Amino acid sequence: MKNWRFSPSRASTEFVAGLRYEDVPAEVIDAVRKYILDWIGCAVGGAVHPASAPIRSLVESLGGKDQAAIIGGGGSNAFLAALSHAYYGHILEMDDVERRSITHPATVVVPAALAVAGYAGKTGEDLILSVVGGYEVLLRIGAAVVPAHYEIFHTTSTAGVFGAAMAAGKMLGLDRQHLDWALGNAGSMASGLMQFLQEFLHGGTSKFLHAGTASAQGVLVALLAERGLSGAGDILEGEKGFFAGFARQEVDERIFGDFGKRWRTLDVSVKAYPCCRHTHSAIDAALEIRKRAEGRFLGKIRLFTYRAAVGFVGCRNPVDSRQARFSMTYCVASALLRGVPVERHFTDQAVAEEAVGYLEKSIQVVVDDGIDALVPEYWPARIEAVTEDGEKLVAQANISKGDPENPLDWDAIGKKFRMQTEGIIAASTQDELIGLCHELETVPFAEVLVSAVNTTFRKRC
């Protein structure tokens, strides 16, 4: 008799197959409604960004059956709809993030679920349930392999394809056997190398493509599973599976044993600032220093952070908007001078201002072992500064505004959504979408979230 071994792969597909709407806690449903509204804002803003042009051109060139609506355009097949929306949603760096897995779940899971919802004519309740299933699986797989995995692999992509596959499979109503196949083939699609960072700050767009392909490949394997294409078993824990090839560390499989008991969907952060999440705790610490400085000149500014932050947002002397969003020293300097970060602080013109550039160059960055030890459970930062009259100010932030410990409410999510979509869709459409997401479980056709956007969508690029 074969020795029994707990299977994270099987635990994942059994959870998704058995997931029922009535089993999902009310707070999880409400959180998912917010995440979906937040993602729509990210995708609408991304759809008019110049970086969206290659994907829009590709979809127009390839065409395809009108199965799912696409923001800013007509419709195409479900694969290209997921590809487009996931790519768009990652462009502005405002999509949600989960610290433990170091992933952006919405930008891969929601487009996959929404594309299949359009293809299969599914409801708002179906959309919520599918997104929950995708989040719960993705966040566990990501958490199982970081932080070592994150040094080489882009977890949003590598773990994201599994979440997208489960969301798409749930939307299709696949049983456990077919979900096993989808998960197995998702593992063979998992990809996304951090080498993109070498070009990203100078205009490279592989990071956005990572999200797009993860979501689209998730749709692909789910649709193929529905048609009987089998996939590898034990894809996560197998001898030649995902953990063996990608983890680069010991994997604690116990995190797959609490499906339906711990809802990791509630662990997600919604970004309050328009820049990489690795900068946010530093921003919060800077805002506290600004408040306590009361207008006094600051000198000897030291920023204490963790190693992964230096690797991801360590850009110094940024020269444009993208570099500034990935420069924790710019974000700190801007917050000290201007206050709470908003979109206008990240224009090329704002980045070029002499005062913020001078302050940015003066900030000393230190990797702190104590702070580093708190990662990935927290992404902290500490700032120490001395005022012109000699007072030493110290502020440390372990959590940030928008984190699950300090979440954004509906009003804050709505304000962010309006800011991201201002000038792209009409105020009446903004109101309509906020209302639809508030009552998403009552919506008869989930695709209305995209078609509503397109009623007043205006390109800005």
Buried (B, 14 or more C-beta within 10 A) or exposed (E): EEEEEEBBBBBBBBBBBEBEEEEBEEEBBBBBBBBBBBBBBBBBBBBBBEBBEEBBEBBEEEEBEEBBBBBBBEBBBBBBBBBBBBBBBBBBBBBBBBBBBBBBBBBBBBBBBBBBBBBBEBBBBBBBBBBBBBBBBBBBBBBBBBBEBBEEBBBBBBBBBBBBBBBBBBBBEBEBEBBBBBBBBBBBBBBBEBEBBEEBBEEBBBBBBBBBBBBBBBBBBBBBBBEEBEBBBBBBBBEEBBBEEBBBBEBEBEBBEBBEEEBBBBBBBBBBBBBBBBBBBBBBBBBBBBEBBEEBEBEEBBBBBBBBBBBBBBBEEBBBBBBBBBBBBBBBBBBBBBEBBEBEBBEEEBBEBEEBBEBBEEBEBEBBEEBBEEBBEBBBBBBBBBBEEEEEBBBBBBBBBBBBEEBBEBEBBBEBBBBBBEEBBBEEBBEBBBEBBBEBBEBEBBBBBBEBBBEBBEEEE
